[in-house]
Amino acid sequence: MIVLIIFLSVGTVLTFRITRRLRAKQKVKMLKIEERVLEKLTKKAQEDRFKKKTLPATYEIRVTKYREKLADIKGKLPGYEALARGEKLKKNKIKKSKESSNPKHI
């Protein structure tokens, strides 16, 4: 009975680690695809704005959103890549200051 419990415990831990690693690999793949798409959309918006002289009002909004999303992806990729390689991540404890928890509206 004890051997069965130990066997199931080890099997559960191994299954969890393998599943987490596979999910991380899939997430890396999807983030890289999204990164390439956003770079292409940024280039297209720049071409439309500067070569074709279109998108005057929406250019800044679009490019800003694309850049924000790219920055978010580039921040997440190293963590997911480390998980996909099987490395353990260290959790950084970030203390929130009063300024960051209460943003000022201008």
Kinemage of the C-alpha trace (Angstrom):
@kinemage 1
@onewidth
@group {chain A} dominant
@subgroup {mainchain}
@vectorlist {calphas} color= white
{ca met a 1} P 0.000 0.000 0.000
{ca ile a 2} L 2.792 2.426 0.913
{ca val a 3} L 4.665 1.501 -2.260
{ca leu a 4} L 1.557 2.351 -4.301
{ca ile a 5} L 1.240 5.752 -2.623
{ca ile a 6} L 4.917 6.518 -3.240
{ca phe a 7} L 4.628 5.372 -6.853
{ca leu a 8} L 1.547 7.541 -7.445
{ca ser a 9} L 3.195 10.535 -5.791
{ca val a 10} L 6.310 10.279 -7.934
{ca gly a 11} L 4.201 9.724 -11.050
{ca thr a 12} L 2.069 12.768 -10.287
{ca val a 13} L 5.104 15.015 -9.776
{ca leu a 14} L 6.734 13.815 -12.988
{ca thr a 15} L 3.502 14.247 -14.959
{ca phe a 16} L 3.120 17.774 -13.582
{ca arg a 17} L 6.666 18.747 -14.539
{ca ile a 18} L 6.388 17.281 -18.042
{ca thr a 19} L 3.038 18.982 -18.624
{ca arg a 20} L 4.361 22.330 -17.391
{ca arg a 21} L 7.383 22.042 -19.666
{ca leu a 22} L 5.262 21.164 -22.715
{ca arg a 23} L 2.891 24.055 -22.038
{ca ala a 24} L 5.844 26.427 -21.712
{ca lys a 25} L 7.214 25.259 -25.079
{ca gln a 26} L 3.823 25.847 -26.693
{ca lys a 27} L 3.575 29.293 -25.099
{ca val a 28} L 7.060 30.225 -26.383
{ca lys a 29} L 6.034 29.159 -29.868
{ca met a 30} L 2.834 31.228 -29.738
{ca leu a 31} L 4.586 34.294 -28.292
{ca lys a 32} L 7.220 34.205 -31.044
{ca ile a 33} L 4.501 33.988 -33.699
{ca glu a 34} L 2.676 36.916 -32.087
{ca glu a 35} L 5.948 38.859 -31.936
{ca arg a 36} L 6.532 38.384 -35.675
{ca val a 37} L 2.948 39.392 -36.471
{ca leu a 38} L 3.215 42.567 -34.392
{ca glu a 39} L 6.493 43.493 -36.079
{ca lys a 40} L 4.850 43.045 -39.489
{ca leu a 41} L 1.845 45.129 -38.413
{ca thr a 42} L 4.162 47.879 -37.194
{ca lys a 43} L 6.028 47.894 -40.520
{ca lys a 44} L 2.733 47.977 -42.434
{ca ala a 45} L 1.469 50.893 -40.350
{ca gln a 46} L 4.747 52.750 -40.967
{ca glu a 47} L 4.562 52.105 -44.705
{ca asp a 48} L 0.944 53.257 -44.834
{ca arg a 49} L 1.760 56.386 -42.863
{ca phe a 50} L 4.966 57.486 -44.547
{ca lys a 51} L 4.840 56.048 -48.069
{ca lys a 52} L 1.130 56.083 -48.844
{ca lys a 53} L 0.378 59.096 -46.618
{ca thr a 54} L -2.613 57.400 -44.991
{ca leu a 55} L -3.558 56.643 -41.352
{ca pro a 56} L -2.741 60.114 -40.023
{ca ala a 57} L -4.997 59.921 -36.957
{ca thr a 58} L -4.657 56.274 -36.061
{ca tyr a 59} L -0.956 55.747 -36.752
{ca glu a 60} L 0.294 56.842 -33.337
{ca ile a 61} L -2.378 54.833 -31.531
{ca arg a 62} L -1.678 51.669 -33.496
{ca val a 63} L 2.089 51.840 -33.233
{ca thr a 64} L 1.894 52.601 -29.504
{ca lys a 65} L -0.343 49.575 -28.907
{ca tyr a 66} L 1.931 47.343 -31.006
{ca arg a 67} L 5.010 48.508 -29.110
{ca glu a 68} L 3.341 47.968 -25.729
{ca lys a 69} L 2.342 44.442 -26.715
{ca leu a 70} L 5.853 43.715 -28.063
{ca ala a 71} L 7.414 44.928 -24.819
{ca asp a 72} L 5.052 42.674 -22.879
{ca ile a 73} L 5.960 39.671 -25.040
{ca lys a 74} L 9.699 40.347 -24.767
{ca gly a 75} L 9.319 40.501 -21.002
{ca lys a 76} L 7.512 37.158 -20.822
{ca leu a 77} L 9.631 35.187 -23.291
{ca pro a 78} L 12.729 34.626 -21.111
{ca gly a 79} L 10.637 33.126 -18.320
{ca tyr a 80} L 8.745 30.761 -20.584
{ca glu a 81} L 11.938 29.791 -22.409
{ca ala a 82} L 13.559 28.921 -19.073
{ca leu a 83} L 10.553 26.793 -18.120
{ca ala a 84} L 10.658 25.077 -21.503
{ca arg a 85} L 14.311 24.160 -20.871
{ca gly a 86} L 13.336 22.702 -17.511
{ca glu a 87} L 14.900 25.404 -15.356
{ca lys a 88} L 13.283 26.538 -12.154
{ca leu a 89} L 12.213 30.155 -11.909
{ca lys a 90} L 12.969 32.289 -8.912
{ca lys a 91} L 10.030 34.287 -7.691
{ca asn a 92} L 10.996 37.887 -7.116
{ca lys a 93} L 9.035 39.577 -4.424
{ca ile a 94} L 8.161 43.069 -5.520
{ca lys a 95} L 6.984 45.484 -2.905
{ca lys a 96} L 4.372 47.865 -4.165
{ca ser a 97} L 4.893 51.440 -3.238
{ca lys a 98} L 2.047 53.796 -2.543
{ca glu a 99} L 2.694 55.580 -5.820
{ca ser a 100} L 2.383 52.459 -7.945
{ca ser a 101} L -0.786 51.273 -6.205
{ca asn a 102} L -2.482 54.680 -6.481
{ca pro a 103} L -1.809 56.075 -9.949
{ca lys a 104} L -2.457 59.741 -10.387
{ca his a 105} L -4.922 60.698 -13.065
{ca ile a 106} L -3.894 63.732 -15.036
